[in-house]
Amino acid sequence: MKALTMKARGPASALLALSAVISSSPSVANDEHLLLPPLQTISTIASTVPGNGDINPYGMAQVKHTTGNLRAGHILVSNFNDSSNLQGTGTTIVDVAPDGSMSLFASLNASSLPGACPGGVGLTTALVVLEQGWVIVGSLPTTDGTSATAQAGCLIVVDSLGNAVETFSGSLINGPWDMTAFDGEQEARLFVTNVLNGTLAANGQVVNGGTVTRLDLKVSTSAMPVLESISVIASGFPERTDPAALVIGPTGVALRALCASDSDGCEEGEDGEGALLYVADTIGNRIAVIDHPLGRTTSAGIGRTLSAGGSLNGPLGLIVTPSGELLTVNSADGLITEISPGGAQRATAQLDSSGSPAGAGTLFGLVFDPAHGVYFVDDASNTVNLLH
């Protein structure tokens, strides 16, 4: 979505801490396992605007291991717009430290990418950091900020020093919008939502072409990731172009795998429940579940519905916590919702109420840090914030 303002606030030390408005379902208000109710304060951590003026922060990924220029505990953020506020033209990934300092991690130039990326560079919410130090980011580029010039884009592999070293593109990668990863020592699996399958030709009408693709990678610290296979594991999600949001379609993806990565029998899960992939079906206003995501080679369609309606209002960013709770943010009203593994909407919090409608178009990426709280990007202020 277009950023609501082109100016970021000042450094973290000068920013305010605000009270969050939290509400809980009466039946679970006293549940000690609820995540959101204890988090009462929103603090601005840092601006996300680098030296070139890129704005509209979308993707977030927390670094787990220190290597190269990556520092454990830091958060990477991808920018979707350039300094002129044109969607699909942002080229930077910034590094935000817990103390609020911000620095440029990568600046990606379409003319010097090491592989094909139809249309160039416009960095989306699709952003992951693998254990071996590889950063992978999605690109859905435009030339003028409108859907009329949007192209398929690609996934760009960036090393731990911020250099683009590889791209993944092709017919099954068509407008990569968000992404999560199953990460191991020798293998990684990327789950990517795609939003341009028939969308542009429909000229604003809804088409049921959104997909989730799984990319199976061979990974190591000493060699670039190798793409071994790619499969469509979900399809038929509604999507359309939009003047304000460029495109609306399946967005957030979150994986719950109840076993250690790279272990035998992981698809079945340690407790027999199996791995689950959750998808934020934005137009459908629901959270979908894709069963057997790690091993399936056929499409599960639009999956089964975990939760729909209620406090959901165009869900975008989506994460799953270690306890299995889901957190998702709305596109239409600045609200975050906590959902139980069984699908109950357990609590909400107002993260942004600026603009009109209040909070609309401000929220995308999320990171949950058990030691600190919920980090989120705010497009209205071009900042990383912390609900704590």
C-alpha positions, 0 to 999 in steps of 0.5 A, a space after each residue: 500500500 502507499 505510505 500515508 506520509 513520506 517523512 519518518 519520525 526522528 530517532 528512537 530516543 525522541 519518540 513516544 511510548 503510547 498505551 495500547 487499547 487491548 480487548 479480550 474475549 470474555 470467555 478467555 479474558 483470564 487465560 494466563 496464556 494470552 499474549 496480547 493482554 499483558 502488552 500495554 505499551 507501544 514504543 517506537 524503536 527506529 525509523 526505517 527510512 535509509 539514506 536514499 529515502 525509501 519508504 513504506 516498510 513491508 517485510 520483517 525478519 529477525 536475525 537468529 545467528 551472527 554472521 557477516 553483517 547480520 547480528 543476532 537479535 537485529 531485525 531486517 526490514 524491506 521497503 516497498 516504495 521509493 522516496 517518491 512514494 511509488 509502489 513497487 520501486 523500493 530497493 533497500 533492506 535496513 537493519 534495526 538494532 534493539 537499541 533503536 539504531 538503524 543502518 542500511 543492510 542491502 541496496 539492490 540494483 535491478 541492472 546488476 542483479 545476478 539473475 533474472 527478475 522480470 520487471 526489476 526490484 520492488 521489495 515486498 513483505 516476503 523476507 526471511 533470514 536463513 540460519 546459514 546467513 542467506 537473506 531472501 526477499 521478494 520483488 514485485 516491481 513496477 515502473 510508475 507505482 501502478 498495477 498497470 506496470 507491475 511485473 512478475 518479479 522474483 526472489 532475490 538471495 542476498 548474502 550476509 554482507 548484503 550482496 545479491 548473489 542469486 535470483 529465483 524466478 519463473 512461471 510459478 513465482 508471479 508477484 511474490 507477496 509474503 514468505 516464511 521458511 522452514 529452516 535447517 542445516 542442509 535444507 530449507 523450504 520457502 513458502 511464498 504467496 503469489 498475487 499476480 496470477 491473472 490479476 492484471 488482466 482482470 483490471 480490478 475485478 476479483 480473480 481466484 488465482 492466488 497461490 502458495 508455492 513451496 521452494 525446496 532448497 539445498 543450503 549450506 554456509 559455504 555455497 549459495 542455496 540450490 533450488 531443487 524443486 518448486 511446487 504449488 501447494 495451495 491455489 485459488 485464493 481471491 486477488 485483485 488490483 487496487 489503486 491504493 494497495 497496488 494488489 490485494 491477495 493472499 499475504 501472510 504465511 506462518 508455519 507451525 512444524 512440531 519437530 526439529 528442522 531436517 529431522 526424519 519424519 518431520 512431516 508427521 510432527 513429534 506429537 502426531 499433529 503434523 506441520 501446518 501452514 497458515 495463510 492470511 486470505 486477505 480478500 476472503 477475510 479469513 485465516 486458512 490452513 494448509 495441511 501437510 505443507 512440508 511434503 505435499 506435491 499437489 494443491 490443497 486449494 484454498 485450504 480449510 478455514 481456521 478463523 474468519 470474520 470477527 475482528 479480522 478486517 483484511 488480514 495481512 501480516 501473520 506469524 505463529 508464536 512458539 506456543 502455537 498462537 497466531 498473530 495477524 494484523 488488519 489492512 483496514 483498521 490498524 488492529 492486531 488479533 490473537 488467534 488460538 491454535 483452534 481458531 478462537 479469536 482471543 484478544 485484540 489490540 489497536 496498533 495504529 489509529 491514524 488516518 481515515 479510516 483509522 489505522 487503514 493501510 498501516 500494518 504489514 510485517 510482524 516479529 514476535 520476540 518472547 523476551 521483548 514483545 511484538 515488533 511491527 512496521 508502521 507504514 504511516 510513520 515509516 518506523 519499527 515499533 514494539 508492543 510490550 
